[in-house]
Structures are given as C-alpha cells and as structure tokens.
Amino acid sequence: MTRQEVFENLSVALDTLRTRKVRSGLTILGIVIGVTTVIAVASIVDGLNGEIKDRVSRLGSNTLFITRIPAMQNTARLPAKIRVRKYLEEEDAAFIEASSPAVSYATVFANRINLNDMTDELRYGGEHVERFFLRGVQPHYIDTFPLFAMAEGRFISPFDEEHARNVVVIGRSIADSLFPSLDPLGKSVRLNGRLYEVAGVFQPDEGLFSAFGVDQFACIPMSNFRKNFPDVKERFIAVAGKDGFSLDTVRGQVEEALRRKRHVPHRADNDFEITTPDFLSSLWDQLTGAMVLLTGIISGVGLLVGGIGVMNIMLISVTERTGEIGVRKAVGARKADIRVQFLLEAITLSCIGGVIGILCGALIAFAVRTALPAIPAFVSPLWVMLGFSISVGVGLFFGYYPANRAANLDPIVCLRYE
C-alpha cells in the first residue's frame, strides 16, 4: 500500500470518527482511563524510585549498619531468643575497626526518639523545639554518613568525646526555629534544662518524602549521651569500608570480628544483624509491588473495556457501511485494502484515546509534583512510548476481527444490502 493510500484511508477513518463523535468518545473512554492510570502511577513510582536511590547513595554506598535486632521490626513480635540478645557496646565497634583490614571506621551511635511520653526540648530564650531526634555520636560518625554534612561550624571532636563536653550539632530546621535572626554558632541552648554550646549546623536535608531528616537531628557526644541518658541501652554501629574493598568483603570481615568479640559459638547463628543501605530499596520494592499490581489490574480492566468498545464500534461500522464495502470491491478494491481501511480506523480510535490518556497522566503527575514537592513525579519518555504502543496494540488486537470480517464480505451480497 502506497503512502497516498495510507493517508486516504486515514482521512476516511477520521471523517468517520468526526461524524460519530459521542459514540467514538464513549468508546475511547476505557483506553483513556487505562493509559492515564499507567502513565500517572508509573511517573509517581519512577520519581520516588529516584528519591530512594539518591537517599541510599547519600547514606553511604560502602556502609554497613549493625543492630542487635532486625531493622524495621516490631520487637514484641520477635522470638524470645532474639529479644534477649545482649546489647551492642562501644568496645564492639573498636574491636571491629582494629581487627578488620577492610574497615575505615566503625562508630557507635544511640538514639532518643521523641515520641509519646519521651519528649526532649531544646530552648534558647523564648524559642523552643520539641519532637526531634536526639542522637549520641562519636567523632567518626560524620565520616561514615555522607548524609550528615556540615554547613556551618564543626562536628563533634575527639576532645568533646573524651571529656563528655556539653556541645551539640543541630539540623537546619532546628537552627532556624531557635535562631530565626541570629548566628547559632557558639550560642548556649538548654537541652532538657542543661546548657549546651552549639558547635555546628548540618546542611539542609528535609528527609525522605519530607519526613524526619537531618534537619530534625541534634547530635551530642556519645560519652555525654551515655552520662545523661543511662536508661537508653540500645546501641547501633555504623561501619564504613575502605576504597578498593567490596561490600561483601567488608561484611565478611565485620561478621567474623563481631562473632569473635561476642563469643558466638562456631555453629550458632549471629546474635546481631548486619544491614546495608539497600534495605531501603528492598523495603520500597515490597511496598510498591502491591501498587504496581493494583495499577496493572486497573489499567488492564480499562484497556479491556476500551478494546471491547473499539471492537463493538467497528462491528457496527462494518454493518452500517456494508453498501460502501460492496461499491469499493466492485470498482477494484482488494481484501487487503478493505482490511487496512477498517484496521486504520480502529488504530486511529485507540491512538486518540492513548494520546488523551498520556496527556491526562502527565497532567496528574505535574499536579502531584506541584502540590506535594516531596513526591517528585516524573513523566519518563519510556512510559510515554509504552503508553502509545499499548494504545496501538489495543487497536490492532481488537480491530483486526471487524476489519477481517469486512474484508471477507461478498461484494454481491454487500450491493444488495439495505
């Protein structure tokens, strides 16, 4: 078929759709819903995936986290043998760093999370902040976590740690709340009534999806934390591997060192957990798996309904234009010409629905990104091409039967049809 014949058939298809606007509009509605769902959800998920990957890289690509119990687990639901594990200690981190050639730093930290009845307060003059993360850290903590970078001042020093000094490094939002028009460095704030000197301020970081991030952290020396909050027994260890060593090598050395330090029997399971930053990606994949499945079902149903509508309208069109088909065959049109004419009409119908769906999905993604900046919805060209391909495929699949039926009609019977 020549290019001119293709354009002629396409023109006929568009004229047919224009003469039946309402019916054509209702027919493509299912395709619009299906493609819109695919584009909108895929755009949101792609944007969030990028946010997760960026977060993981900023946590440290060669960093391990050691905990007493599995991360992100409800302690009450864990087996008793896990709940009674002995706490991690600062000596464990020192032993790991001393006995593991692949390890640059092993640093201990502890948390006091302000939830429910456990509330800490930072106060300066008439300003105060509550509901923040109070963390005890060692000097090498900032070398282990690229996420915690200094914007002003300095981090906790070995001298601060050795003498359990009352110094604090605060997040940007805490600094803005306590010192809206002042330089926070060197100022004395009250942490639960005790005077602490502000040594530094972290670079801005709102956190994942604008949840708690570095902006809501206040870090004090681990020795000071231990002295003032003796009730907090839980410790965590962060391990940074040296350049040139794979994460698996670092993990193997850390595991072997910690088993020796904690006297774990040869055939016994570890009494600690080692986690990589990838656990965020794994957790996110689990959360989005159900979303992707639900999206697939919704879009699939929409496309099926739209495809059935395309087949239905094309069958009606074949019946209405039986006389026209007979005339075209009488003047020399081949079966292939009739088939292509009706197939192009079906594809045109579904492609219009696909284009509208792509535009609607992109509009939804833009609206989400504008209203909720923490959800960086991004319309990928790949998904635009996929959405268009899906609409073409629907037209081909559901339009072939009516087109083939029209091509196989007997011209004599068609000319007698009224």
Summary of the structure (lengths in Angstrom):
residues: 418
radius of gyration: 32.6
end to end distance: 30.3
largest distance: 104.6
contacts: 1406
relative contact order: 0.19
helix: 57%
strand: 16%
